[in-house]
């Protein structure tokens, strides 16, 4: 750091700005709400730091030296930048906003959280952009810390403890199949459930065991999982076009007229869905507005 800068403080620069504007110690003191002797002492200090008289006596007050003229505009710009930096955050106006938000979600989160919020978001903040990124749980905390993402939606059991969180809802599982499925005209028994051919979502790829299988194993029973898929949206497509059934989160199928939904004959533990964000954006007015909008849209 420059030695001259080490010897300066912000008060001296503010005084210099006032002196260069007024060309008069008395008027500068009045402008700064300081006494004239105090401003005179500060001017002496400024002359020492800059190695220049800065202001010289003249027939009509004081006149700036060439060095002072050089300082005037850069100093004014620097002080304006500092004022802007330390000023309180202005209220967020979504109608005038042009942010690009980057959000991480699974296809389940896209369907149950982001999709309901999208129309209102486009209406309230038409100049903003939204990038939805693939959920990669091991990278979630790092992405948020590095500023690569603004928000994430994930289950509480796997949420990084370093991130701020807002519980959105608790999900439960239901049994679903196509409309007219001959085995879903009424709630099946546990034995009937195990005889059905099931499809399962395996985010890690290729798995044939899930929470339903764990619950069945505790009762000494098993089911047949005929198909494993990586995404919930493909699972819904499979259900509507085949006789396969699935234990699915209820919000995923609650408004789908192509599916028959019944209560399962056993209790399968559900999960809590969270909204996650980093401390760096916690108090930002734009991010606060986005989080509130999403919560209200659920």
Buried (B, 14 or more C-beta within 10 A) or exposed (E): EEEEEEEBEEEBBBBBBBBBEBBBBEBBBBBBEBEEEBBBEBBEBBBEBBEBBBBEEEEEEBEBBEEBEEBBEEBEEEBEEEEEEEEEEEEBEBEEBEBEBBBBBBBBBBBBBBEBBBEEBEEEBEEBEBEBEEBEBEBBBEBBBEEEBBBBBBBBEEBBEEBBBBEBBEBBBBBBBBEEBEBBEEEBEEEEBBEBBBBBBBBEEEBEEBBBBEBBEEEEBEBEBBBBBBBBBBBBEBBBEBBBBBBBBBBBBEEBEEBBBBEBBBEBEBBBBBBBBBEBBEEBEBBBBBBEBBEEBE
